[in-house]
């Protein structure tokens, strides 16, 4: 099966490793899940952009050649002491050298803005994760014998995987820093279609408001027919855009639960973003499963997602009724497409025997959240 670097890198982030990284960076569990996912995807997207340039691909190939084969061992000794600080500093320096200081700062700023953490914390997080992402890519390179051109092709082939795992609320923020070199034409078109549909719907609402005002004051605006025609035209445009992109977006997009200002924030934690990260983690966990070994590798991530959903449920109970209802609607919209991916993974009996109980557990938690 084709390589999925997103799933490969995410599989390294065991619950124990996540806990250590969160502790070092001073993040709670919910925020760390959101920030970690955003950071890994940012790094992969940045590497896609870097490798698209001939000199960038060569630079990346040299950097990968310097990565140790036992890169995961470094994370078993993350204790928060001087050794960890040195490790993080080296990771940050390596990324700054690859991307340039300005780009590195921009990526950190984008993660901080999305996850609600400081830029300094974002930089530390990138410093921790940089060696993991580059180490995983170096491992893939060694196994397949890729040169600089091969690396460029491999990373270019990951655009769909990266776009599929990218939270929609973060996609536009990251594109403001990196541009769209990390996204395929299909992913960019889907994003544009969603934006177009949203804009058309907003315009329709404005026309509806103005039409209502016009009919409420017949003496000042007796001719309401042009307003009604305008409203129908805009509604028709909104329907057309939605019908053209709806099915495709449902298939391609991961969780579309996005930040809505303070509507979903409890105790400084964005509950919607936490649920989004959990759903994206589950989606990445089940993608690419081919046998019982890969199914067993997905179990810790599904259990972590279940724990994150438990945490989100507790926080959701503290939201006002309007916030709970809005969150429930957004979760309900994600249950059906996620169920399709679960059913695909469970189609083989030997895989269902491993993943069945874990998937049943997260399904129950998602259904509870979808009911508000």
N, C-alpha and C positions, 0 to 999 in steps of 0.2 A: 504494500500500500504506500502511496506517496507520503513523504515526510510532512509532518505537521509540527513546525518548530514551536508554535504556541503551546501545544499540548506537551511537547517534550520538555520545554523549560518549566512550565507550570508543575509538571510531575516531580521536579526536584524540590519544590517548596512543600516539604512535609509539615504537618502541624507543629512538630518540635522546632523545625527551622523557622517557621513563621513566628512562633512565640519568642524565639531568641532575637530575631530581627526587630520585632515589635518592641521588645523590652529595651534593646539598645537604642532605638530611635525614639523611645518614650511615647509610643502609640498604644491606644486601646485596641482590643481585638477587632471591633467593627471597622474602625478607621484604618487599621493596618491592612485589612483585606482589600479595601477600596484602593488604598495607596499602592500596595504591592502590585495589584493587577494593572493599575494605570502605569506604574513604573516599568514593568516587564514589557508591556505592549509598546510603550514609548521607546524603549531601547531597541526593540525589534524593528519598529517603524523607522527609527533613525538609521539603523544599519541598512535597511532597504534603500533609503535615500543615499547613504554614503556609497554603497556598492554600485549604484547606478552610474557613478562617474569612474572612468578608467583608473585615475590616480587614487580614488577612494577605495576601489576594490583591491588594488595592490597594497594600500596602506592597511586595510583590514586583514588581508592574508598574512602580512607580517605580524600584526598584533596577535592573530590567532596562533601563529607558530610559537609565540612566547607563552601561551597558556599551558599550565601543567595538566597532565593527564588525570591527576587525582584532585581536580579542582573542588570536588564536593567535600573532600576531607577538611578543607579550611573552615567550612561552616559548622563542623561538629565541635569546634573549639571557640565559638563566638560566646564569650563570657562578659563582654562589656568592658574589659580592662584595656591596658595599653596596647596589647597585641591586636585587639579588635579595632581600636582607633587607627593604628598603623595600616591595618588591612583595608579599612574604609578609605583612608587617605590615598592609598595606592590605587584603589578602584576609581576614585574620583579623578585622580590625575590621569589615569589611563583613558577615561572617557573624554576628559577635556582635550587630551592630545588627539584623540580620534575625531571628535566632532568640532573642536574649537571651543574656546571658553564661552563665547557669546551664545552659541547653540546649546551648550551644556546648561548654562544659566536659564535659557529660555525653556528648555525641557523641564528643569526643576520648578520653574515658576508655573508652568502649565499644570504639573502634578499637584503642586501646592494649592493652586486655585481650585482645582476640581475636588481634591480630597479634603480641603479645609485645613491644611497644615502649613506651617511656615516653610519658606524657601530653604532655610538652613536644614530643616528636617528632611525635605525632599532631596537635597544634595547628599545627605548622609545615606538615605535610602538608595539612591542611585549608586553611590559608592559601594554599598553592600551588594547590590544586585548585578552591577556591571560584570564582575568576574564570573558570576553564575551564568549570565546570558552568553558571554564570550566563551566561557569554558564549554558550555553545551554546544555552541556552534563549532568550536574547535574539535570537539569529539566527533561531530557529524562530518567535518571536513576530513579528519584522519580516517574515518571508516570508509569514506567513499573516494578518497584521493583527489579531492577537488583542488584545482588551481584558482587563481584570482577570477578568471572568467566563469568557472564553474560555481564559485561562491556567489557571484553576481546573479547568475541564473537561478540558483537555489533560493536566494532571498527574494528575487522577483516573483518566484512561484508562490511565495508565502503571503502575497498581498491579500488574497481572499480570506485566508485564515486569520490574518491580523484584523482585517476590517470586520469579520464576523464576530470576533471576540471583543472588539472595541466598544465600550459603553457609548451610546449615542450622545450622551451629554458631554463626553470627553473628546469625541471625534473632532468636533469643530474647534475646540480649544487647541488640540494638538496640531491640527492643520494650520492654525494661525502661526505656529512656530516652524513647522517642517514643510509647509506646503502640502500638495497632494501626491508627491512622488511615491509615498508608501501605499497609496490606494489604487486598486485596479479601476478601469473605466466603469465597470459594472457597479462597483461600490460607490464611486463618485456620483454616478447617474442616479442610484437609489437615494442617496442623500439629497441630491438636488430635487428629485421628485417629491420627497417628503417635505422639503422646504417650500416647494412650489404649492403643494396641496395646502400646507399650513397658511401660507400667505393668501391663497385664494379664499380659504375659509374665513380668515380674519377680515378680508375685504368684504365678503358676503355679509358678515355680521355688521360691519359698518354701514353697508347699504340698507340692511334690515332696520337698523336703528333710525337712520335718516328717513326711510320710508314710513316708519311708524310715526315719527315726528310730523312728517308732511301730512299724513291723513288725519292726525289729531288737530291740525290747524288748517282747516279747509279754506278759510278766508284768505290766508297768506299764500298758500300753495295749493290751489284747487286742482291742478293737473297732476294726479298721482300716477298716471299710467307710465311715464318714463322711468319713475323710480322702480315700479314693479318690474318693468322689463329689464332694467339694469340688475335688479336683484336676481331675477331668473337666470340672466346670462352668467353672473358670477357664480351662483350656485351650480350651474351646469359645468362651468370650468372646474370648480372644486371637485365635483363628482367625477369628472373625466380624469383629472390628475390622480385622484385617489384610486380609481378603478384600474388605471394603467400601472401603478406602482405597488398597490396593496399586497397582492399575492407574492410578488417578487421580494418585497421588503420583509414579509413574514417569513420567507424561507431563508433570506440572507442575513437578516439582522439578528443580533443576540438580544439580550434584555434591553428593552427600551424604557425602563424605569429611569427617569432622569430627575435631576435636581430641580425643585420648584421653589427657589428662594428659601424662606424659613419654614415653609409649610410642613416639611417632613423632618425637621431638626428637633431632637430631644437631647438635652444635656450636652449639646455640642456635637452630637452624632447625627449624621444624615441617614435616617432609617431607609429611605428609598435607595440611596447609593449603596448601603450595606446589602440590601436584598438584591440589587442589581449585580453586585460583585459575586454574591453567592450563586445566582443563576448563571452568570458567565462562567464561574468555576465549574459548575455541574456540566454545562454544555461542553467545555473544553475537556473535562474528565472522560466523558463518554464518547467523544469523537475519536475515531481511529482505533477503537477496540477491535481486535481481530481474534484473540484467543484468551484462555483463562489467565495467562500471565499478565497481559495488558489489562484485563478486567480487575485482577487483584491490585494492580498498581493504581487503579482508579478509586478503590475503596476508601483510602484515607482522605482523599479530596472530597468525596461525597459525604463522609462523616463530618469533615470540617464545615462543609456547606450546611449540613443539618444543624450543627452547633450555631453557626452564624444566623440561620433562620430562627432558631430559638431565641437568640439575643434580640434579633429584630422584632420578633413577636412581642417580647417583653417591653421594648421601647415603643412599639406601635400602640400598645394599650394606653400609653401616656399622651398620645396625640389627641387633639380635639377631634370631634366627630367628623368634621369636614376633611381633616387630614387622613383619618383612618379610611374613610370612604374612597378618597382619591387614591390612596395606596392600594386598597383592595381592587379597585378597577384596573389599575396598572398591572398588578400581579395576575389577575384573571386573564388579561390579554396575553400574558406570556406562558400560561400553563399549557395551552393546546400545542403550540409549536415545540415546546420543550418535551411534552409527552411523545410527540412523533419521534424525536431523537432518542428518548428512552426506549420506545418500542422497537426501534431499529436495533439498538444495542441488545435488547432482550430477546430478539428473534431466535437466537441460537440457544438451545437448552443449557449447554455447558456454561455459557456466559450468564444466563439468567440465574443459574444456581449460585453464582458468586455475587451478582449485583442486585438480584431481585429484592432481598430484604432492605438493602440500602436505598434503592430507588423508591420502594414502597414508603419508606420512612420520610424521605424528602417530599414525596408527593403529598403525603398527609399534612405536612407542615405548610406547603405551598397552598393547598386547598383551604387550610384554616386562615391563612393570611388573605386569600382572595375573597373570603366571606366577611372580612372586616371585623 
